[in-house]
Amino acid sequence: MQDKTMVNDTLAGINGELVRFGEMIPQTENKELKQTLKQFRNACEQSQEELYQLARERSYYVPAAKADAEEVKHVRSLFCGCGMK
């Protein structure tokens, strides 16, 4: 298996775990469990960031071009419905 495939598969798995932690954390009432889940989530986020940087360095991942100010304003207006200025 190629490095690029392994990195991309691992990133996809970590991203899935982050989604699941995001669903579980607000649903538990047990404070200790909630704290433990947050620690796991933070560790996943750190791993995701490290793999992302590796992917960028090796050109396995090339991010999209940055949005200009008008595009950002438009997207904000879609989410808040207030037409931010």
C-alpha positions as CSV (number, residue, x, y, z in Angstrom):
1,M,0.0,0.0,0.0
2,Q,1.3,3.5,-0.8
3,D,2.0,6.1,1.8
4,K,-0.5,8.5,0.3
5,T,-3.3,6.0,0.5
6,M,-2.4,5.1,4.1
7,V,-2.3,8.7,5.2
8,N,-5.6,9.5,3.5
9,D,-7.3,6.5,4.9
10,T,-6.1,7.3,8.4
11,L,-7.2,10.9,8.1
12,A,-10.7,9.7,7.0
13,G,-10.9,7.4,10.0
14,I,-9.8,10.1,12.4
15,N,-12.3,12.5,10.9
16,G,-15.0,9.9,11.4
17,E,-14.0,9.5,15.1
18,L,-14.1,13.2,15.6
19,V,-17.7,13.3,14.3
20,R,-18.7,10.5,16.7
21,F,-17.1,12.2,19.7
22,G,-19.0,15.4,18.7
23,E,-22.2,13.4,18.9
24,M,-21.4,11.5,22.1
25,I,-20.0,14.4,24.3
26,P,-23.2,16.4,24.5
27,Q,-25.4,13.4,25.0
28,T,-23.8,12.1,28.3
29,E,-24.7,13.4,31.7
30,N,-21.8,11.6,33.4
31,K,-19.2,14.3,34.0
32,E,-16.3,11.9,34.2
33,L,-17.3,10.2,31.0
34,K,-17.8,13.5,29.3
35,Q,-14.3,14.6,30.4
36,T,-12.7,11.4,29.1
37,L,-14.5,11.7,25.8
38,K,-13.2,15.3,25.5
39,Q,-9.6,14.0,26.2
40,F,-10.0,11.4,23.5
41,R,-11.4,14.0,21.1
42,N,-8.5,16.3,21.8
43,A,-6.0,13.5,21.2
44,C,-7.7,12.7,17.9
45,E,-7.6,16.4,16.9
46,Q,-3.9,16.4,17.6
47,S,-3.3,13.3,15.5
48,Q,-5.5,14.7,12.7
49,E,-3.4,17.9,12.7
50,E,-0.1,16.0,12.6
51,L,-1.3,13.8,9.7
52,Y,-2.7,16.8,7.9
53,Q,0.7,18.6,8.1
54,L,2.4,15.4,6.8
55,A,0.0,15.2,3.9
56,R,0.6,18.9,3.1
57,E,4.4,18.5,3.3
58,R,4.3,15.5,0.9
59,S,1.8,17.0,-1.4
60,Y,-0.7,14.3,-0.7
61,Y,-3.3,17.0,0.1
62,V,-3.6,20.3,-1.7
63,P,-6.2,22.6,-0.1
64,A,-8.6,24.6,-2.1
65,A,-7.9,28.2,-2.9
66,K,-8.7,30.7,-0.1
67,A,-12.1,32.3,-0.3
68,D,-12.1,36.1,-0.9
69,A,-13.9,38.5,1.5
70,E,-17.1,38.6,-0.6
71,E,-17.4,34.8,-0.6
72,V,-16.9,34.7,3.2
73,K,-19.5,37.3,3.6
74,H,-22.0,35.4,1.5
75,V,-21.5,32.1,3.4
76,R,-21.8,33.9,6.7
77,S,-25.1,35.4,5.5
78,L,-26.4,31.9,4.6
79,F,-25.7,30.6,8.1
80,C,-26.8,33.5,10.3
81,G,-29.5,34.9,7.9
82,C,-28.4,38.4,8.9
83,G,-26.4,39.5,5.9
84,M,-23.3,40.3,7.9
85,K,-21.4,43.4,6.8
